[in-house]
Amino acid sequence: MVLKYTLKFYDYWHISSGLSAGAKLDSSVIRDDDNLPYVAGKIVKGLVRETAELLGDENMIKQCFGIEGVDTGVCYFSNAVLDKNIAEQIKTNNLQNNLYDVIASTKIDGKTGVAQDKSLREIEVVIPLELYGEIRDIPDEYVGKMTQSLKMIKRMGLHRNRGLGRCEFVVEEGK
């Protein structure tokens, strides 16, 4: 079974590339070869596994997600990407840089209320967008729980507990 989904971001979001941009940024977002943002399938898989574990079905966890260090499970999680037509329009009009912004934060000393030295951090964020992905090879008996697990995810990425990455998964079943 295949579950197709739309990942709707309602706020700025940051899925880290693991790289900095030198003196300019402390953390940049993951981008494809066309300079477009996406969410890697392994990120979605990890978040879905985390919510699926809350449902308590060990057989589903083992079969769909696998056992760390032993196997990867039977389900395949694609990257969540922009709609092909929208991506093509963005590339054709060279609008990729309009998808990104930078936010800054600093650590404030709790006693003095003054910014601590050398604590300014700037991270790159992506504007609210809709991305599309799918989960393939889901055993039929776990489609409902996989759908439920996706819908339980409400935030993702860096600083998700500080206001970034508010999102919703809208699921459309496919065959």
Buried (B, 14 or more C-beta within 10 A) or exposed (E): BBBBBBBBBEBBBBBBBEEBBEEEBBBBBBBEEEBBBBBBBEBBBEBBBEBBBEBEBEEBBBBBBBEEEEEEBBBBBBBBBBEEEBBEEBBEEEEBEEBBEEBEBEEEEEEEEEEEEEEEEBBBBBEEBBBBBBBBEBBEEBBEBBBBBBBBBEBBBBBBEEEBBBBBBEBEEEE
